[in-house]
Amino acid sequence: MFIPPPQKIQTDVLADIIEWAKKEKRIFLKRSLETRLVDSVLDAKQRKPALALIETLLTELKRLDVNLLGTRGTGIFTEGRE
């Protein structure tokens, strides 16, 4: 009987939960889980897959940051007009 290593199981479970979070549009949960997945992949000494995950996560976080700054900025300008 073959039992996969615990890191492989953890990585697979995290990937499944990330897919669920995408479907349910749980964006912050998805990003948190993706961060854990990167940590798990790095622990398994898989550098290239980890870098690919980091690049994707970084792009999404930058987009979120720009959106949040834009939302906050428009709130400031609309308050001054009243």
C-alpha positions in Angstrom: 0.0 0.0 0.0 1.4 3.4 -1.0 0.8 6.4 1.3 1.7 9.7 -0.2 3.9 12.0 1.8 2.2 14.5 4.1 3.4 17.5 2.1 1.8 16.1 -1.1 -1.5 15.6 0.8 -1.4 19.1 2.2 -0.6 20.6 -1.2 -3.5 18.6 -2.9 -6.0 19.6 -0.2 -4.9 23.3 -0.4 -5.3 23.2 -4.2 -8.8 21.8 -3.8 -9.9 24.3 -1.2 -8.5 27.2 -3.4 -10.6 25.9 -6.3 -13.7 25.9 -4.0 -12.9 29.5 -2.8 -12.7 30.6 -6.5 -16.1 29.1 -7.2 -17.6 30.7 -4.1 -15.9 34.0 -4.9 -14.1 34.0 -1.5 -11.2 36.2 -2.7 -9.5 36.9 0.6 -9.7 33.3 1.7 -8.3 32.2 -1.7 -5.3 34.5 -1.4 -4.7 33.4 2.2 -4.8 29.8 1.1 -2.6 30.5 -1.9 0.0 31.9 0.5 -0.1 28.7 2.5 0.2 26.7 -0.7 3.3 28.6 -1.7 4.8 27.9 1.7 4.0 24.2 1.3 5.5 24.0 -2.2 8.6 25.7 -1.0 8.9 23.3 1.9 8.8 20.5 -0.7 11.8 22.2 -2.4 9.8 22.8 -5.6 11.2 26.2 -6.5 9.8 26.7 -10.0 6.2 25.9 -9.2 6.5 28.1 -6.1 7.8 31.0 -8.1 4.9 30.6 -10.6 2.4 30.7 -7.8 4.1 33.7 -6.2 4.0 35.7 -9.5 0.3 35.0 -9.9 -0.4 36.0 -6.3 1.7 39.1 -6.6 -0.1 40.2 -9.8 -3.5 39.7 -8.1 -2.4 41.6 -4.9 -1.2 44.5 -7.0 -4.5 44.7 -8.8 -6.4 44.6 -5.5 -4.2 47.3 -4.1 -4.8 49.6 -7.1 -8.6 48.9 -6.8 -8.6 49.7 -3.1 -6.6 52.9 -3.6 -9.0 54.0 -6.4 -12.0 53.4 -4.2 -10.6 55.3 -1.2 -9.4 58.1 -3.5 -12.9 58.7 -5.0 -14.4 58.7 -1.6 -12.2 61.6 -0.5 -13.1 63.6 -3.6 -16.8 63.1 -3.3 -16.8 64.1 0.3 -15.3 67.5 -0.5 -18.0 68.3 -3.0 -20.9 68.1 -0.6 
